[in-house]
Amino acid sequence: MRSRGLASGIWTLLAASAAAVCWLLAGPSERRSREIAQHLPESNKAHLEATRQRNTLVMRVIEESALSEKNIAQTKDWNNPSRSDP
């Protein structure tokens, strides 16, 4: 009975080791990781600031809707694809 648990543990370790090796082989190198990070939208200061402003506006709308009694979902025309408020 104990040997079955030992064998199971060994197979689990072998499978985890094989998965780790595959992860290391398939993953990008350190140089490639830095190159990818340079092209992320978060690395562009203007894009990052625009995202912060948009998140601030969204949070303001959420806070306003939470504090008000009216149902904003019913006041918006969901069939109109425009992005402007009604």
N, C-alpha and C positions, 0 to 999 in steps of 0.2 A: 504494500500500500504506500509506503514511504517512497519507494523508488519511482512510483508513478508520478508523485508530486515533484520529485527531483527532475525527472525527465520533462515534465511539463514546464517547469521553471527554466530549464536549459533551452528548450525550444522557444520559449517566450523571449529569452535574452538573445537568441540567435535571430529571431524575427525582428526584434527591435534594433539590433545591430545592423542587419541588412537594410532596414528602412533608413537608418541614419546615414549609412554609406550612400544609398541612392539619393538621399536629400543633399548630401555634400557634393555629389557628382553632378546633379541636375541643377543646383543653385548657381546663381551668378557669382563671378569672382568679386573680390573687394573693389577692383578698379571699375568693373561693370556696375556694381552697386552704387558707387559714387557718381558715375555717369548717369545712371537712371535717376538718382536723387536730384541732379541738376536740372532735369527736364520735368520734374513734378510741378504742378501748378502752385504748390505752396512755396516753391523757391522763388517765384516771381513776386516781388514786393507789391506791385500794383494790383495783381490778382488777389493776393492775400488781403489787402486792405478792402477791396471790393467785396470779398467774401465776408469779411467782418461787418461791413456796413449792412449787407443783405441780411446777415444773421441777426443784427441788432434790430432791423426793421421787422423781421419775422417775429422775434421775441416780443417786440412792442405790440404787434397785432395780437399775438396770443394772450398777452397780459390784458390788453384792452377787452378782448372778447371774454376772458375769464371774469373780468370785473363787471361786465355789462349784463343786462337781462335779455337783450335781443339775441336772436339766433342768426348769426352771420351766414350760416350755410343756407338758410332759407331766403336771405335777401340777395344773394348773388345769382345771376343768371348763368347757370352751369352749361347751357346750350350755346352760349356766346363764347367763341374761342379767344376773344380779345383779352389782354392782360390788364386792362384798366378796371378800376373799381366802378360799380354801378352808380 
